[in-house]
Amino acid sequence: MRRVVAVILDGLRRDFVRPDTTPHLARFKERCQWFAAHRSMAPSVTRVCSSSFATGCLPMRHEVEGNTLALVEDGRFAVHDVGQPGFFAHKRRVTGRSLAAPTLAERLHNHGGAVLFSNVSPGAAYAHDPDGHGFVYHRAGSFGPGGKPVAPERALGIGPDITGDRIMAERFVAETLTAHEPAFALIWLGHPDTTQHAVPLGSPEHLAALKSADEHVALVIDAVDRLRAAGDDVLLLVGSDHGHQTVHSVVDVEAETAKLGYADAITANDLIIVPNGTSVLVYASEAGRPLVPQLTERLAAQPWVGEVLAGSALARIGQTERRGLALFLSLTADHEVNAFGVPGRSYAAKPRGGKADRLGCGQHGGLGTYEQSPVLAIEGSGFTAGAAVDHPSSLIDIAPTVLCHLDLPSNGMDGRSLQNPPAMELFR
Ligand SMILES: [Zn+2]
């Protein structure tokens, strides 16, 4: 039987895949095809990445442009945390659809099915299947086709800690990679991301979490080896959604924007400042839009602003102005090392609601080198064992690659399948 198994280690930086930090993954790197130029989305945050992974589409197409974003409701912007369990139901009520592009779970509904186990935020998990086509197991609620909750004893009762990841990986292997396997089985581990947000990159606590995460991947790799030995044609993808940078300074972007002369526009809800880790989305109402050109100039002059994309330039990162988004700010990143010798620092935007700052720990969201260096390693037919390729790839290419292995069309996707080109193309 042809099937695809995918493991995502949330937040794993490509440069942390080494024999000393992740020995199992380092060994896997030697036998798979390694994507040395793989990139994240912009913003490089989990709920955007999950939506792009699931749909093979850019944010402008699937409509999840941030971990936190603004929807127009009754003519005004309302800011929402996409991580909440009820986000997609709310978006469906407001906009008429959850994601604006079909997911792998939907496309596979009549073609072998999809099963996801996830230990990240509820919203990021449900982004894979917001309309209930397959199975999604998450601690906030586990659902089968039709959005029906699974039997209570089948629900995923784990914590967000690394022990939760371990329990989930063992269950994923025992249930999904044995009898009655789905065509597509995905496990999305919460670590190292959750750990990296709480401790410095390269610290003993971080290295311990990497070791554990590496063991969780090894459980899946070994199970896939057993499936292959039993005759299955398995495509195995191991990767991450984004990396992390070290936060060296936290900026209250709304307060700073107010100081630049926009306090009234912010109060009037004409400019909405929406932090997304090391990046910021700025929305503008009809009345706020004339302010945007000068605001762009003034923000670009701030030392904490690395890159500003406005208007039609948003298309360069797969974003659109159509739903009121006016600016994308990637906060300034550098290559300096932290206290543990790990390169890559960034400013981070103070989150809405005054949540704790994460000075000295990991964060992501922008276009910095290391947050834009996630992992992708693929083994199976169409890929060259032991090869490293440096042609561009990103999360929108995963879904077409999954469908290609299953001999299914990937029409309507922005990404393309990563399987080696057929011989005829090679000689064109
Ligand atoms: Zn993530």
Residues whose N, C-alpha, C, O or C-beta is under 5 A from the ligand:
A	BS01	ZN	D10 G11 V45 T46 D193 D241
